[in-house]
């Protein structure tokens, strides 16, 4: 009976060791390092490789394209609301008619690449092409 008992204790000890419990076993620094290295790739994979894991990281800074109105208020307003630097004002249909007549492709190109005193991207350096086009559309919609 006592033999059975000590087998039981051995079995429990074996299970605890197998599970990595440090209650029964003291790991050497080298072993701890080896364990850390062994489990590290799983952590790195989840952090960098897994698109699901990386999604929440990207979400706060880029939750989809901003609206044309947002971009206008952030970057275009300074000139296109006041006429600064000779900018055609939003809502000034007379100033926009000939420009709009060039077609949206030309307006988008001029907004993205710059045109005379109109700075490239309206100085919105973190704007995507899609966002600049939305801002152009917003100005055009409000100026006809
Ligand atoms: C520093 C002032 C300034 C800022 C900021 C600015 N613009 Fe302009 N923009 C101008 C000026 C000046 C013109 C007129 C250029 C000309 O025809 O001489 C212009 C012209 C334009 C035109 C007409 C181009 C054409 O072909 O006639 C578009 C479209 C335009 N801007 C879009 C934008 C958008 C979109 C933004 C914001 C993302 C923006 N602008 C920000 C000054 C600015």
Backbone and ligand atoms as CSV (ligand in chain L), in Angstrom:
chain,resi,resn,atom,element,x,y,z
A,1,UNK,N,N,0.832,-1.202,0.000
A,1,UNK,CA,C,0.000,0.000,0.000
A,1,UNK,C,C,0.866,1.252,0.000
A,2,UNK,N,N,1.916,1.257,0.875
A,2,UNK,CA,C,2.796,2.426,0.926
A,2,UNK,C,C,3.580,2.563,-0.378
A,3,UNK,N,N,3.839,1.396,-1.005
A,3,UNK,CA,C,4.517,1.449,-2.308
A,3,UNK,C,C,3.633,2.147,-3.346
A,4,UNK,N,N,2.345,1.790,-3.313
A,4,UNK,CA,C,1.390,2.424,-4.227
A,4,UNK,C,C,1.367,3.932,-4.018
A,5,UNK,N,N,1.390,4.304,-2.724
A,5,UNK,CA,C,1.347,5.731,-2.366
A,5,UNK,C,C,2.540,6.468,-2.964
A,6,UNK,N,N,3.733,5.909,-2.785
A,6,UNK,CA,C,4.915,6.623,-3.291
A,6,UNK,C,C,4.916,6.655,-4.816
A,7,UNK,N,N,4.346,5.653,-5.474
A,7,UNK,CA,C,4.199,5.725,-6.943
A,7,UNK,C,C,3.281,6.894,-7.324
A,8,UNK,N,N,2.237,7.007,-6.469
A,8,UNK,CA,C,1.312,8.123,-6.720
A,8,UNK,C,C,2.011,9.465,-6.606
A,9,UNK,N,N,2.797,9.622,-5.588
A,9,UNK,CA,C,3.538,10.870,-5.382
A,9,UNK,C,C,4.480,11.108,-6.559
A,10,UNK,N,N,5.167,10.050,-6.957
A,10,UNK,CA,C,6.078,10.165,-8.107
A,10,UNK,C,C,5.318,10.606,-9.352
A,11,UNK,N,N,4.143,10.008,-9.526
A,11,UNK,CA,C,3.338,10.324,-10.705
A,11,UNK,C,C,2.944,11.794,-10.702
A,12,UNK,N,N,2.500,12.273,-9.528
A,12,UNK,CA,C,2.111,13.680,-9.417
A,12,UNK,C,C,3.311,14.577,-9.699
A,13,UNK,N,N,4.467,14.187,-9.118
A,13,UNK,CA,C,5.676,14.978,-9.344
A,13,UNK,C,C,6.004,15.010,-10.835
A,14,UNK,N,N,5.881,13.878,-11.488
A,14,UNK,CA,C,6.192,13.795,-12.910
A,14,UNK,C,C,5.257,14.701,-13.710
A,15,UNK,N,N,3.982,14.671,-13.351
A,15,UNK,CA,C,3.008,15.499,-14.070
A,15,UNK,C,C,3.326,16.980,-13.876
A,16,UNK,N,N,3.649,17.327,-12.616
A,16,UNK,CA,C,3.973,18.727,-12.341
A,16,UNK,C,C,5.194,19.180,-13.129
A,17,UNK,N,N,6.195,18.334,-13.201
A,17,UNK,CA,C,7.400,18.670,-13.960
A,17,UNK,C,C,7.045,18.810,-15.437
A,18,UNK,N,N,6.239,17.876,-15.903
A,18,UNK,CA,C,5.867,17.904,-17.319
A,18,UNK,C,C,5.084,19.171,-17.654
A,19,UNK,N,N,4.317,19.650,-16.713
A,19,UNK,CA,C,3.525,20.850,-16.952
A,19,UNK,C,C,4.348,22.116,-16.776
A,20,UNK,N,N,5.592,21.955,-16.387
A,20,UNK,CA,C,6.449,23.121,-16.265
A,20,UNK,C,C,6.253,23.860,-14.958
A,21,UNK,N,N,5.627,23.209,-13.979
A,21,UNK,CA,C,5.441,23.875,-12.693
A,21,UNK,C,C,6.775,24.041,-11.991
A,22,UNK,N,N,7.028,25.206,-11.453
A,22,UNK,CA,C,8.301,25.391,-10.765
A,22,UNK,C,C,8.167,25.123,-9.277
A,23,UNK,N,N,7.028,24.578,-8.897
A,23,UNK,CA,C,6.855,24.228,-7.487
A,23,UNK,C,C,7.770,23.072,-7.132
A,24,UNK,N,N,7.930,22.148,-8.081
A,24,UNK,CA,C,8.748,20.983,-7.825
A,24,UNK,C,C,10.167,21.172,-8.341
A,25,UNK,N,N,10.333,21.991,-9.345
A,25,UNK,CA,C,11.625,22.043,-10.021
A,25,UNK,C,C,12.134,23.476,-10.074
A,26,UNK,N,N,13.370,23.661,-9.728
A,26,UNK,CA,C,14.023,24.956,-9.926
A,26,UNK,C,C,14.738,24.922,-11.276
A,27,UNK,N,N,14.416,25.838,-12.153
A,27,UNK,CA,C,15.108,25.867,-13.431
A,27,UNK,C,C,16.380,26.686,-13.310
A,28,UNK,N,N,17.392,26.240,-13.972
A,28,UNK,CA,C,18.628,27.028,-14.018
A,28,UNK,C,C,18.389,28.224,-14.938
A,29,UNK,N,N,19.268,29.205,-14.838
A,29,UNK,CA,C,19.136,30.384,-15.696
A,29,UNK,C,C,19.144,29.973,-17.162
A,30,UNK,N,N,19.975,28.976,-17.463
A,30,UNK,CA,C,20.059,28.519,-18.849
A,30,UNK,C,C,18.756,27.890,-19.308
A,31,UNK,N,N,18.178,27.098,-18.408
A,31,UNK,CA,C,16.901,26.460,-18.749
A,31,UNK,C,C,15.820,27.517,-18.941
A,32,UNK,N,N,15.813,28.501,-18.053
A,32,UNK,CA,C,14.808,29.563,-18.171
A,32,UNK,C,C,14.941,30.301,-19.501
A,33,UNK,N,N,16.191,30.538,-19.889
A,33,UNK,CA,C,16.450,31.215,-21.156
A,33,UNK,C,C,15.937,30.354,-22.313
A,34,UNK,N,N,16.245,29.045,-22.196
A,34,UNK,CA,C,15.823,28.126,-23.255
A,34,UNK,C,C,14.301,28.113,-23.363
A,35,UNK,N,N,13.640,28.126,-22.209
A,35,UNK,CA,C,12.169,28.118,-22.208
A,35,UNK,C,C,11.647,29.420,-22.812
A,36,UNK,N,N,12.262,30.520,-22.404
A,36,UNK,CA,C,11.837,31.819,-22.926
A,36,UNK,C,C,11.985,31.851,-24.438
A,37,UNK,N,N,13.098,31.287,-24.916
A,37,UNK,CA,C,13.312,31.270,-26.365
A,37,UNK,C,C,12.297,30.370,-27.059
A,38,UNK,N,N,11.986,29.264,-26.371
A,38,UNK,CA,C,11.050,28.313,-26.972
A,38,UNK,C,C,9.649,28.926,-27.106
A,39,UNK,N,N,9.255,29.696,-26.122
A,39,UNK,CA,C,7.894,30.252,-26.193
A,39,UNK,C,C,7.858,31.586,-26.916
A,40,UNK,N,N,9.012,32.214,-27.114
A,40,UNK,CA,C,9.035,33.539,-27.735
A,40,UNK,C,C,8.431,33.579,-29.140
A,41,UNK,N,N,8.775,32.626,-30.027
A,41,UNK,CA,C,8.249,32.742,-31.400
A,41,UNK,C,C,6.731,32.796,-31.456
A,42,UNK,N,N,6.066,32.079,-30.541
A,42,UNK,CA,C,4.603,32.110,-30.537
A,42,UNK,C,C,4.127,33.532,-30.268
A,43,UNK,N,N,4.764,34.197,-29.303
A,43,UNK,CA,C,4.397,35.574,-28.985
A,43,UNK,C,C,4.668,36.500,-30.153
A,44,UNK,N,N,5.826,36.349,-30.785
A,44,UNK,CA,C,6.191,37.217,-31.897
A,44,UNK,C,C,5.256,37.007,-33.072
A,45,UNK,N,N,4.924,35.737,-33.321
A,45,UNK,CA,C,4.013,35.442,-34.426
A,45,UNK,C,C,2.667,36.115,-34.211
A,46,UNK,N,N,2.185,36.034,-32.976
A,46,UNK,CA,C,0.872,36.607,-32.697
A,46,UNK,C,C,0.929,38.128,-32.803
A,47,UNK,N,N,2.078,38.697,-32.456
A,47,UNK,CA,C,2.203,40.151,-32.485
A,47,UNK,C,C,2.354,40.691,-33.904
A,48,UNK,N,N,3.232,40.037,-34.690
A,48,UNK,CA,C,3.589,40.637,-35.966
A,48,UNK,C,C,3.007,39.916,-37.175
A,49,UNK,N,N,2.974,38.589,-37.103
A,49,UNK,CA,C,2.605,37.834,-38.301
A,49,UNK,C,C,1.113,37.674,-38.483
A,50,UNK,N,N,0.409,37.656,-37.390
A,50,UNK,CA,C,-1.006,37.354,-37.433
A,50,UNK,C,C,-1.815,38.615,-37.758
A,51,UNK,N,N,-2.492,38.636,-38.885
A,51,UNK,CA,C,-3.247,39.848,-39.248
A,51,UNK,C,C,-4.312,40.213,-38.228
A,52,UNK,N,N,-4.835,39.206,-37.541
A,52,UNK,CA,C,-5.850,39.494,-36.525
A,52,UNK,C,C,-5.207,40.209,-35.346
A,53,UNK,N,N,-3.978,39.759,-34.998
A,53,UNK,CA,C,-3.287,40.371,-33.865
A,53,UNK,C,C,-2.863,41.793,-34.197
A,54,UNK,N,N,-2.520,42.066,-35.452
A,54,UNK,CA,C,-2.026,43.401,-35.796
A,54,UNK,C,C,-3.164,44.387,-36.068
A,55,UNK,N,N,-4.349,43.892,-36.309
A,55,UNK,CA,C,-5.472,44.775,-36.639
A,55,UNK,C,C,-5.755,45.821,-35.562
A,56,UNK,N,N,-5.849,45.418,-34.282
A,56,UNK,CA,C,-6.169,46.430,-33.266
A,56,UNK,C,C,-5.079,47.485,-33.136
A,57,UNK,N,N,-3.822,47.116,-33.454
A,57,UNK,CA,C,-2.727,48.069,-33.362
A,57,UNK,C,C,-2.918,49.162,-34.414
A,58,UNK,N,N,-3.359,48.763,-35.608
A,58,UNK,CA,C,-3.504,49.722,-36.694
A,58,UNK,C,C,-4.780,50.561,-36.537
A,59,UNK,N,N,-5.759,50.014,-35.832
A,59,UNK,CA,C,-7.078,50.640,-35.805
A,59,UNK,C,C,-7.111,52.091,-35.300
A,60,UNK,N,N,-6.457,52.413,-34.172
A,60,UNK,CA,C,-6.621,53.771,-33.660
A,60,UNK,C,C,-6.079,54.853,-34.589
A,61,UNK,N,N,-4.966,54.557,-35.291
A,61,UNK,CA,C,-4.364,55.589,-36.127
A,61,UNK,C,C,-4.993,55.619,-37.518
A,62,UNK,N,N,-5.585,54.527,-37.935
A,62,UNK,CA,C,-6.134,54.497,-39.280
A,62,UNK,C,C,-7.441,53.722,-39.292
A,63,UNK,N,N,-8.512,54.359,-38.933
A,63,UNK,CA,C,-9.789,53.659,-38.927
A,63,UNK,C,C,-10.552,54.022,-40.192
A,64,UNK,N,N,-9.934,53.767,-41.326
A,64,UNK,CA,C,-10.557,54.047,-42.606
A,64,UNK,C,C,-10.274,55.457,-43.066
A,65,UNK,N,N,-10.540,55.740,-44.348
A,65,UNK,CA,C,-10.264,57.077,-44.871
A,65,UNK,C,C,-11.139,58.133,-44.201
A,66,UNK,N,N,-10.564,59.304,-43.994
A,66,UNK,CA,C,-11.335,60.414,-43.419
A,66,UNK,C,C,-12.211,61.027,-44.507
A,67,UNK,N,N,-13.233,61.709,-44.111
A,67,UNK,CA,C,-14.167,62.271,-45.092
A,67,UNK,C,C,-13.552,63.502,-45.752
A,68,UNK,N,N,-14.108,63.863,-46.915
A,68,UNK,CA,C,-13.648,65.051,-47.618
A,68,UNK,C,C,-13.799,66.285,-46.752
A,69,UNK,N,N,-14.874,66.326,-45.998
A,69,UNK,CA,C,-15.104,67.485,-45.128
A,69,UNK,C,C,-14.031,67.578,-44.036
A,70,UNK,N,N,-13.680,66.413,-43.466
A,70,UNK,CA,C,-12.629,66.397,-42.437
A,70,UNK,C,C,-11.312,66.927,-42.989
A,71,UNK,N,N,-10.960,66.436,-44.182
A,71,UNK,CA,C,-9.688,66.852,-44.783
A,71,UNK,C,C,-9.743,68.338,-45.113
A,72,UNK,N,N,-10.868,68.775,-45.678
A,72,UNK,CA,C,-11.014,70.193,-46.016
A,72,UNK,C,C,-10.781,71.057,-44.778
A,73,UNK,N,N,-11.447,70.700,-43.683
A,73,UNK,CA,C,-11.340,71.505,-42.458
A,73,UNK,C,C,-9.938,71.464,-41.876
A,74,UNK,N,N,-9.277,70.334,-42.067
A,74,UNK,CA,C,-7.936,70.171,-41.502
A,74,UNK,C,C,-6.892,70.882,-42.364
A,75,UNK,N,N,-6.998,70.752,-43.702
A,75,UNK,CA,C,-5.869,71.157,-44.540
A,75,UNK,C,C,-6.194,72.192,-45.620
A,76,UNK,N,N,-7.392,72.256,-46.094
A,76,UNK,CA,C,-7.689,73.100,-47.256
A,76,UNK,C,C,-8.311,74.426,-46.836
A,77,UNK,N,N,-9.012,74.357,-45.724
A,77,UNK,CA,C,-9.772,75.481,-45.191
A,77,UNK,C,C,-8.931,76.760,-45.099
A,78,UNK,N,N,-7.705,76.635,-44.634
A,78,UNK,CA,C,-6.857,77.806,-44.391
A,78,UNK,C,C,-6.800,78.699,-45.623
A,79,UNK,N,N,-6.700,78.111,-46.805
A,79,UNK,CA,C,-6.622,78.909,-48.027
A,79,UNK,C,C,-7.976,79.008,-48.727
A,80,UNK,N,N,-8.686,77.886,-48.807
A,80,UNK,CA,C,-9.887,77.883,-49.645
A,80,UNK,C,C,-11.113,78.482,-48.963
A,81,UNK,N,N,-11.025,78.789,-47.680
A,81,UNK,CA,C,-12.130,79.495,-47.030
A,81,UNK,C,C,-11.893,80.995,-47.076
A,82,UNK,N,N,-10.630,81.390,-47.131
A,82,UNK,CA,C,-10.292,82.805,-47.010
A,82,UNK,C,C,-9.854,83.432,-48.329
A,83,UNK,N,N,-9.443,82.587,-49.274
A,83,UNK,CA,C,-8.881,83.110,-50.523
A,83,UNK,C,C,-7.405,83.451,-50.367
A,84,UNK,N,N,-6.793,82.978,-49.291
A,84,UNK,CA,C,-5.373,83.222,-49.068
A,84,UNK,C,C,-4.557,82.724,-50.251
A,85,UNK,N,N,-3.521,83.457,-50.588
A,85,UNK,CA,C,-2.613,83.094,-51.684
A,85,UNK,C,C,-3.346,83.027,-53.025
A,86,UNK,N,N,-4.528,83.648,-53.089
A,86,UNK,CA,C,-5.278,83.650,-54.345
A,86,UNK,C,C,-6.070,82.372,-54.576
A,87,UNK,N,N,-6.287,81.607,-53.505
A,87,UNK,CA,C,-7.028,80.355,-53.646
A,87,UNK,C,C,-8.505,80.637,-53.949
A,88,UNK,N,N,-9.088,79.906,-54.902
A,88,UNK,CA,C,-10.525,80.045,-55.146
A,88,UNK,C,C,-11.296,79.581,-53.918
A,89,UNK,N,N,-12.224,80.423,-53.462
A,89,UNK,CA,C,-12.943,80.118,-52.225
A,89,UNK,C,C,-14.019,79.061,-52.438
A,90,UNK,N,N,-14.181,78.216,-51.416
A,90,UNK,CA,C,-15.275,77.257,-51.447
A,90,UNK,C,C,-16.587,78.042,-51.484
A,91,UNK,N,N,-17.465,77.674,-52.383
A,91,UNK,CA,C,-18.760,78.344,-52.492
A,91,UNK,C,C,-18.765,79.462,-53.526
A,92,UNK,N,N,-17.591,79.823,-54.026
A,92,UNK,CA,C,-17.493,80.874,-55.038
A,92,UNK,C,C,-17.629,80.222,-56.426
A,93,UNK,N,N,-18.866,80.073,-56.845
A,93,UNK,CA,C,-19.130,79.337,-58.089
A,93,UNK,C,C,-18.409,79.962,-59.281
A,94,UNK,N,N,-18.332,81.307,-59.294
A,94,UNK,CA,C,-17.655,81.984,-60.393
A,94,UNK,C,C,-16.179,81.609,-60.477
A,95,UNK,N,N,-15.543,81.516,-59.318
A,95,UNK,CA,C,-14.117,81.196,-59.293
A,95,UNK,C,C,-13.855,79.729,-59.642
A,96,UNK,N,N,-14.863,78.905,-59.435
A,96,UNK,CA,C,-14.669,77.465,-59.641
A,96,UNK,C,C,-15.141,76.965,-61.001
A,97,UNK,N,N,-16.038,77.702,-61.671
A,97,UNK,CA,C,-16.672,77.181,-62.887
A,97,UNK,C,C,-15.640,76.696,-63.913
A,98,UNK,N,N,-14.679,77.552,-64.245
A,98,UNK,CA,C,-13.685,77.164,-65.247
A,98,UNK,C,C,-12.795,76.021,-64.760
A,99,UNK,N,N,-12.528,76.012,-63.475
A,99,UNK,CA,C,-11.685,74.937,-62.908
A,99,UNK,C,C,-12.446,73.614,-62.973
A,100,UNK,N,N,-13.715,73.652,-62.552
A,100,UNK,CA,C,-14.524,72.425,-62.566
A,100,UNK,C,C,-14.673,71.908,-64.004
A,101,UNK,N,N,-14.732,72.856,-64.950
A,101,UNK,CA,C,-14.887,72.471,-66.358
A,101,UNK,C,C,-13.709,71.629,-66.859
A,102,UNK,N,N,-12.565,71.711,-66.181
A,102,UNK,CA,C,-11.403,70.891,-66.581
A,102,UNK,C,C,-11.649,69.406,-66.337
A,103,UNK,N,N,-12.599,69.114,-65.460
A,103,UNK,CA,C,-12.889,67.710,-65.115
A,103,UNK,C,C,-12.228,67.320,-63.805
A,104,UNK,N,N,-12.826,66.349,-63.156
A,104,UNK,CA,C,-12.343,65.928,-61.837
A,104,UNK,C,C,-10.938,65.346,-61.892
A,105,UNK,N,N,-10.592,64.658,-62.985
A,105,UNK,CA,C,-9.253,64.062,-63.065
A,105,UNK,C,C,-8.177,65.130,-62.946
A,106,UNK,N,N,-8.393,66.237,-63.653
A,106,UNK,CA,C,-7.409,67.331,-63.626
A,106,UNK,C,C,-7.378,67.970,-62.240
A,107,UNK,N,N,-8.548,68.218,-61.673
A,107,UNK,CA,C,-8.591,68.831,-60.338
A,107,UNK,C,C,-7.901,67.918,-59.317
A,108,UNK,N,N,-8.194,66.633,-59.390
A,108,UNK,CA,C,-7.568,65.692,-58.455
A,108,UNK,C,C,-6.059,65.665,-58.648
A,109,UNK,N,N,-5.640,65.685,-59.903
A,109,UNK,CA,C,-4.211,65.686,-60.205
A,109,UNK,C,C,-3.547,66.951,-59.657
A,110,UNK,N,N,-4.192,68.097,-59.841
A,110,UNK,CA,C,-3.625,69.355,-59.367
A,110,UNK,C,C,-3.600,69.410,-57.840
A,111,UNK,N,N,-4.605,68.825,-57.216
A,111,UNK,CA,C,-4.631,68.823,-55.755
A,111,UNK,C,C,-3.546,67.879,-55.211
A,112,UNK,N,N,-3.355,66.753,-55.888
A,112,UNK,CA,C,-2.380,65.749,-55.409
A,112,UNK,C,C,-0.948,66.193,-55.688
A,113,UNK,N,N,-0.704,66.711,-56.876
A,113,UNK,CA,C,0.668,67.047,-57.284
A,113,UNK,C,C,1.015,68.518,-57.106
A,114,UNK,N,N,0.016,69.340,-56.838
A,114,UNK,CA,C,0.253,70.773,-56.740
A,114,UNK,C,C,0.016,71.441,-58.082
A,115,UNK,N,N,-0.292,72.745,-58.041
A,115,UNK,CA,C,-0.612,73.474,-59.264
A,115,UNK,C,C,-0.389,74.957,-59.000
A,116,UNK,N,N,0.612,75.530,-59.666
A,116,UNK,CA,C,0.984,76.926,-59.402
A,116,UNK,C,C,1.186,77.124,-57.887
A,117,UNK,N,N,0.423,78.040,-57.271
A,117,UNK,CA,C,0.613,78.268,-55.833
A,117,UNK,C,C,-0.188,77.306,-54.957
A,118,UNK,N,N,-0.949,76.416,-55.578
A,118,UNK,CA,C,-1.647,75.368,-54.807
A,118,UNK,C,C,-0.625,74.295,-54.438
A,119,UNK,N,N,-0.360,74.116,-53.122
A,119,UNK,CA,C,0.673,73.144,-52.729
A,119,UNK,C,C,0.200,71.699,-52.916
A,120,UNK,N,N,1.121,70.811,-53.246
A,120,UNK,CA,C,0.792,69.396,-53.403
A,120,UNK,C,C,0.096,68.887,-52.146
A,121,UNK,N,N,-0.981,68.154,-52.343
A,121,UNK,CA,C,-1.789,67.576,-51.250
A,121,UNK,C,C,-2.331,68.649,-50.311
A,122,UNK,N,N,-2.293,69.907,-50.709
A,122,UNK,CA,C,-2.737,70.966,-49.805
A,122,UNK,C,C,-1.962,70.930,-48.500
A,123,UNK,N,N,-0.717,70.447,-48.595
A,123,UNK,CA,C,0.163,70.297,-47.423
A,123,UNK,C,C,-0.337,69.260,-46.425
A,124,UNK,N,N,-1.255,68.420,-46.819
A,124,UNK,CA,C,-1.699,67.339,-45.918
A,124,UNK,C,C,-0.842,66.121,-46.218
A,125,UNK,N,N,0.278,66.013,-45.524
A,125,UNK,CA,C,1.271,65.005,-45.891
A,125,UNK,C,C,0.866,63.598,-45.493
A,126,UNK,N,N,-0.056,63.479,-44.558
A,126,UNK,CA,C,-0.497,62.125,-44.203
A,126,UNK,C,C,-1.802,61.750,-44.910
A,127,UNK,N,N,-2.208,62.561,-45.872
A,127,UNK,CA,C,-3.440,62.259,-46.610
A,127,UNK,C,C,-3.178,61.221,-47.700
A,128,UNK,N,N,-4.117,60.311,-47.850
A,128,UNK,CA,C,-4.047,59.360,-48.955
A,128,UNK,C,C,-4.627,60.044,-50.197
A,129,UNK,N,N,-4.368,59.455,-51.353
A,129,UNK,CA,C,-4.903,60.006,-52.597
A,129,UNK,C,C,-6.442,60.023,-52.534
A,130,UNK,N,N,-6.989,58.956,-51.948
A,130,UNK,CA,C,-8.443,58.844,-51.800
A,130,UNK,C,C,-8.989,60.000,-50.953
A,131,UNK,N,N,-8.278,60.341,-49.905
A,131,UNK,CA,C,-8.737,61.417,-49.020
A,131,UNK,C,C,-8.646,62.777,-49.708
A,132,UNK,N,N,-7.580,62.998,-50.470
A,132,UNK,CA,C,-7.447,64.263,-51.208
A,132,UNK,C,C,-8.581,64.381,-52.233
A,133,UNK,N,N,-8.861,63.270,-52.904
A,133,UNK,CA,C,-9.950,63.295,-53.894
A,133,UNK,C,C,-11.288,63.594,-53.226
A,134,UNK,N,N,-11.480,63.059,-52.026
A,134,UNK,CA,C,-12.725,63.334,-51.296
A,134,UNK,C,C,-12.813,64.813,-50.933
A,135,UNK,N,N,-11.667,65.405,-50.582
A,135,UNK,CA,C,-11.646,66.832,-50.231
A,135,UNK,C,C,-11.937,67.679,-51.472
A,136,UNK,N,N,-11.357,67.295,-52.618
A,136,UNK,CA,C,-11.637,68.015,-53.868
A,136,UNK,C,C,-13.134,67.929,-54.162
A,137,UNK,N,N,-13.678,66.728,-54.023
A,137,UNK,CA,C,-15.113,66.538,-54.279
A,137,UNK,C,C,-15.941,67.427,-53.348
A,138,UNK,N,N,-15.516,67.502,-52.092
A,138,UNK,CA,C,-16.236,68.319,-51.117
A,138,UNK,C,C,-16.229,69.794,-51.534
A,139,UNK,N,N,-15.082,70.279,-51.988
A,139,UNK,CA,C,-14.968,71.683,-52.424
A,139,UNK,C,C,-15.832,71.913,-53.668
A,140,UNK,N,N,-15.702,70.981,-54.619
A,140,UNK,CA,C,-16.457,71.120,-55.874
A,140,UNK,C,C,-17.961,71.084,-55.595
A,141,UNK,N,N,-18.390,70.156,-54.761
A,141,UNK,CA,C,-19.827,70.049,-54.440
A,141,UNK,C,C,-20.346,71.343,-53.820
A,142,UNK,N,N,-19.501,72.013,-53.053
A,142,UNK,CA,C,-19.945,73.222,-52.370
A,142,UNK,C,C,-19.730,74.499,-53.184
A,143,UNK,N,N,-19.271,74.346,-54.429
A,143,UNK,CA,C,-18.904,75.544,-55.196
A,143,UNK,C,C,-19.577,75.605,-56.562
A,144,UNK,N,N,-20.703,74.923,-56.726
A,144,UNK,CA,C,-21.358,74.937,-58.037
A,144,UNK,C,C,-22.630,75.768,-58.003
L,1,LIG,C1,C,-1.486,77.255,-49.011
L,1,LIG,C2,C,-2.826,77.509,-49.548
L,1,LIG,C3,C,-3.612,76.316,-50.049
L,1,LIG,C4,C,-3.960,75.190,-49.383
L,1,LIG,C5,C,-3.611,74.776,-47.963
L,1,LIG,C6,C,-4.773,74.418,-50.288
L,1,LIG,N1,N,-4.894,75.061,-51.477
L,1,LIG,FE1,FE,-5.871,74.404,-53.123
L,1,LIG,N2,N,-5.326,76.048,-54.123
L,1,LIG,C7,C,-4.580,77.089,-53.619
L,1,LIG,C8,C,-4.393,78.103,-54.626
L,1,LIG,C9,C,-3.650,79.395,-54.452
L,1,LIG,C10,C,-5.066,77.639,-55.775
L,1,LIG,C11,C,-5.154,78.319,-57.124
L,1,LIG,C12,C,-3.947,77.948,-57.968
L,1,LIG,C13,C,-3.983,78.699,-59.284
L,1,LIG,O1,O,-4.830,78.366,-60.138
L,1,LIG,O2,O,-3.192,79.623,-59.436
L,1,LIG,C14,C,-5.635,76.347,-55.425
L,1,LIG,C15,C,-6.349,75.578,-56.291
L,1,LIG,C16,C,-6.929,74.365,-55.962
L,1,LIG,C17,C,-7.692,73.550,-56.878
L,1,LIG,C18,C,-8.001,73.878,-58.316
L,1,LIG,C19,C,-6.888,73.428,-59.207
L,1,LIG,C20,C,-7.178,73.772,-60.651
L,1,LIG,O3,O,-6.817,72.968,-61.523
L,1,LIG,O4,O,-7.753,74.849,-60.919
L,1,LIG,C21,C,-8.085,72.449,-56.197
L,1,LIG,C22,C,-8.912,71.301,-56.728
L,1,LIG,C23,C,-7.576,72.585,-54.871
L,1,LIG,N3,N,-6.865,73.757,-54.755
L,1,LIG,C24,C,-7.773,71.651,-53.874
L,1,LIG,C25,C,-7.243,71.760,-52.606
L,1,LIG,C26,C,-7.444,70.771,-51.587
L,1,LIG,C27,C,-8.249,69.505,-51.764
L,1,LIG,C28,C,-6.770,71.199,-50.496
L,1,LIG,C29,C,-6.653,70.519,-49.166
L,1,LIG,C30,C,-6.252,69.123,-49.151
L,1,LIG,C31,C,-6.142,72.455,-50.830
L,1,LIG,N4,N,-6.452,72.767,-52.105
L,1,LIG,C32,C,-5.343,73.194,-49.958
L,1,LIG,C33,C,-4.072,77.185,-52.345
L,1,LIG,C34,C,-4.191,76.222,-51.370
